[in-house]
Amino acid sequence: METDNLAKFKKIVASLPQEKRMQIRDKMKGMSQEERMAAIDRMVEISEQRKIEITARPKVLAGSGRVPYAPATDYEVKTPRTWIEKPVSDDSKIEIVKNPGNKKSVNNKPVRKTNDPKAARPQQKPIKKAEPSVARAGRDLVAKQIEQKELAAIEAELKKEKTKATVKKAAKITFSVLGRVLATVVCTLAIAVAGFYVFLQIIMRGPSAHLRDQFVPSVMESSAGGVLAKWILSDEEIEAIMNSNKTKEFDEITDITLVNAMAADQNNKNANGAGEAVNELDPDGDGVEVHDISGPMYHGKMLVIYDPSRIMVATIDNYNHNGAGLTLKELIDKYGGVGGINGGQYEDTNGMGIGGWPEGIVISEGELRMGYPGGTYDVYGLTKENVLVVGRMTAQYALDIGVRDAVSFGPALIVNGVPANYSGSGGGLNPRTAIGQREDGAILLLVIEGRKTSSMGATMADLIDVMLDFGAVNAANLDGGMSSAMWLNDEELVSSSSIRVSRQMPTAFIILPQGTSAGSVEE
């Protein structure tokens, strides 16, 4: 249903020439429905105001007091000769003045009597042309609105185009810079990879066999470094190099009668097995010596613990392939220890292990925590008589001979005073951890730093030499690499080579406080 304003608008437009109607129609095509209705309402409103202005000056019949009919039109209004104009107020109210008696006047002005019929007529004022028609005003309004809208649309379009151009330019610059950076990075990486490849070729296929025999075992013993050797060498070549640089396994195990773990007098008189007084090597009297160790390619620390009963295996509560272990410091604190070193082997796929699952055997405080009684393992641990046992045996045999705390790794370095045989260097340069025992029962805990500019690491031959220098009669290699670490009295004496946080692990050999023995510890 059409509205009243729409009907009025149609009447106004119908009165216009065809050309004007077409102009209004074309200009209103670009408007939305709401804009068109607003323009129509506004044009009708202006039309009504124009009618009021034109019809607000009515004529008053002289002497009659009546207001005659005045047509509501925007065309020129002609005043009949029988009317006299009566001024009206600005608010368009009509004032009617009656003539008293026989004398008739308008606006209190006397009317001259005459027989001339023309004299009785009021003087006609020039008829002014009406204001511009409402239709024209409406057209002007619509044209103005259309013009304003078109200008606004043009401005918006120009702004949009300018924004698009700016964004396009910024994107072009950004992609250009990123492309150059990416090209630089790719080229740099390509050059670095090519250079590294040439470097590996020189090491592993160059003239120095000694350099090759040091490098290949070093990377093959690490969790993830083996890929470097496999990049250059075949599996057969790698195997040949490893066999020419390995420590041979012992067939025998520790003879517990060779160790006098109860020789307290000897410990007091000859603490380091070389005739030095106890108070000189252990000034704080805590029963632990600390020695700096160094060699051509390494440095590290050696702890000598007089009382072997203070050494035990600390372990996590639950083993889980997807679970996490504890750091060395956390394992020490868990059992109330004062120091310790990392322990046995654990699951570490591609060097990303989190220490939740030990491998081999784990015996802690006389309980078999990992392994099967009938399974055969490399066992490195202490008996209830505090003798370090080194050798390959079943878990049940280890329990039968009284092993109270033990882990697995290898190889054995010294058994019953005899050092292991090895070919080449006995292995690569890596961080190392080892445990040993002197004839007097004192425990030796050794950790060598590695994979650092200040300390490349030690070979198995280096470990054997250091242990022999400190009088070890039995010694074994423990888990090394990024796990190697040593703590004493809340101080990290040897830090892990891991670039991440401290390594988590399932086991560790820890040192209990003086006066505390393994088996009497409550977690």
Buried (B, 14 or more C-beta within 10 A) or exposed (E): EEEEBBEBBEEBBEEBEEEBBEBBEEBBEEBEEEBBBEBBBBBBBBBEEBBEBBBBBBBBBBBBEEBEEBEEEBEEBEBEEEBBBBEBEEEEEEEEBEBEEEEBBBEEEEBEEEEEEEEBBBEEEEEEEBEEBBBBBBBEBBBEBBEEBEEEEEEEEEEEEEEEEEEEEEEEEEEEEEEEEEEEEEEEEEEEEEEEEEEBEEBBEEEEEEEBBBBBBBBBBBBBBBEBBEEBBEEEBBEEBBEBBBBEEBEEBBBBEBBBBEBEEBBEEBBBBEEEEBEEBBEEEBBBBBBEBEBEBBBBBBBBBBBBBBBBBBBBEEBEEEBBBBBBBBBBBBBBBBBBBBBBBBBBEEEEBBBBBBBBBBBBBEEBBBBEEEEEBBBBBBBBBBBBBBBBBBBEBBBEBBBBBBBBBBBBBBBBEEBBEBBBBBBBBBBBBBBBBBBBBBBBBBBBBBBEEEBBBBBBBBBBBBBBEBBBBBBBBBBBBBBBBBBBEEEEBBBBBBEEEBBBBBBBBBBBEEEBBBEEBEE
